[in-house]
Amino acid sequence: MTPKETSDALSIIHQEFYANKPERLVALSEARVNDDVARKIREMRESANLSQRKLADLVGTTASVICRLEDSDYEGHSLSMLNRIAHALNKRVKIEFVSNISTEDKAKVSSP
């Protein structure tokens, strides 16, 4: 039985580049985590009405470090630095472990 054709771009990209390629799925998952951390740092900083330079001063680092941390391509987030940022913004870091495969990916893997 041949797979049903689709015009859904995300399904096509998933099938072409990620289906049955666990190493790519791992890389995609890591990229999503890095993007999520970068976005959260930026959102917290902006909601506190702080520039990168001002947040850097509060954390005890440089604006270029904050800039790197807010870059979704950056892979060097440390728990220590995240705690320093959280403390400066009167927040705390919460770590959550979730399933390694999304519901959407499960559906794609399960489909014939």
C-alpha positions as CSV (number, residue, x, y, z in Angstrom):
1,M,0.0,0.0,0.0
2,T,1.5,3.3,-1.0
3,P,1.4,6.2,1.4
4,K,-1.4,8.8,0.9
5,E,0.0,11.9,-0.8
6,T,-0.2,15.2,1.0
7,S,0.3,18.8,0.2
8,D,0.9,19.8,3.9
9,A,4.4,21.3,3.9
10,L,5.3,20.3,7.4
11,S,4.4,16.7,6.7
12,I,6.4,16.7,3.6
13,I,9.4,18.2,5.3
14,H,9.1,15.8,8.2
15,Q,8.9,12.8,5.9
16,E,11.8,14.0,3.7
17,F,14.2,15.1,6.4
18,Y,13.2,13.6,9.8
19,A,11.2,10.4,9.4
20,N,13.3,7.3,10.2
21,K,16.3,9.5,11.0
22,P,16.7,9.5,14.8
23,E,19.9,11.6,14.8
24,R,18.0,14.4,13.0
25,L,15.1,14.1,15.4
26,V,17.5,14.5,18.3
27,A,19.1,17.5,16.7
28,L,15.7,19.0,16.1
29,S,14.7,18.5,19.7
30,E,18.0,20.1,20.9
31,A,17.4,23.1,18.6
32,R,13.9,23.5,20.0
33,V,15.2,23.5,23.6
34,N,17.9,26.1,22.7
35,D,15.3,28.3,21.0
36,D,12.9,27.9,23.9
37,V,15.5,29.0,26.5
38,A,16.6,31.9,24.3
39,R,13.1,33.2,23.8
40,K,12.3,32.9,27.6
41,I,15.3,34.9,28.6
42,R,14.5,37.6,26.1
43,E,10.8,37.6,27.1
44,M,11.6,37.9,30.8
45,R,14.1,40.7,30.1
46,E,11.8,42.7,27.9
47,S,8.8,42.3,30.3
48,A,11.1,43.7,33.1
49,N,11.8,46.6,30.7
50,L,15.6,45.9,30.8
51,S,18.1,46.3,28.1
52,Q,20.7,43.6,27.6
53,R,23.3,45.8,29.1
54,K,21.2,46.5,32.3
55,L,20.4,42.7,32.7
56,A,24.1,42.0,32.3
57,D,24.9,44.5,35.0
58,L,22.4,42.8,37.4
59,V,23.7,39.4,36.5
60,G,27.4,40.4,36.7
61,T,28.3,39.7,33.1
62,T,28.5,41.6,29.8
63,A,25.8,42.5,27.3
64,S,27.5,40.3,24.7
65,V,26.9,37.3,27.0
66,I,23.2,38.2,27.3
67,C,23.1,38.6,23.6
68,R,24.5,35.2,23.0
69,L,22.1,33.6,25.5
70,E,19.2,35.2,23.6
71,D,20.4,33.6,20.4
72,S,18.5,30.5,19.5
73,D,21.6,29.0,17.9
74,Y,23.6,29.2,21.2
75,E,24.1,25.8,22.8
76,G,26.0,26.8,26.0
77,H,23.2,27.5,28.4
78,S,24.4,26.6,31.9
79,L,22.1,26.1,34.9
80,S,24.4,28.4,36.9
81,M,23.9,31.3,34.4
82,L,20.1,30.6,34.2
83,N,19.9,30.8,38.0
84,R,21.8,34.1,38.0
85,I,19.4,35.5,35.4
86,A,16.4,34.2,37.3
87,H,17.6,35.7,40.5
88,A,18.2,39.1,38.9
89,L,14.6,39.0,37.6
90,N,13.1,37.8,40.8
91,K,12.3,34.4,39.3
92,R,13.4,30.8,39.8
93,V,14.4,28.2,37.3
94,K,12.0,25.2,36.9
95,I,13.2,22.1,35.1
96,E,10.7,19.8,33.6
97,F,11.3,16.5,31.9
98,V,8.8,15.6,29.1
99,S,8.3,12.8,26.6
100,N,11.0,12.7,24.0
101,I,8.5,12.4,21.1
102,S,5.7,14.9,20.6
103,T,2.1,13.8,20.1
104,E,2.4,15.1,16.5
105,D,5.5,12.9,15.9
106,K,3.8,9.9,17.4
107,A,0.9,10.3,15.0
108,K,3.3,10.4,12.1
109,V,5.2,7.4,13.2
110,S,2.0,5.4,13.9
111,S,0.4,6.3,10.5
112,P,0.6,3.6,7.8
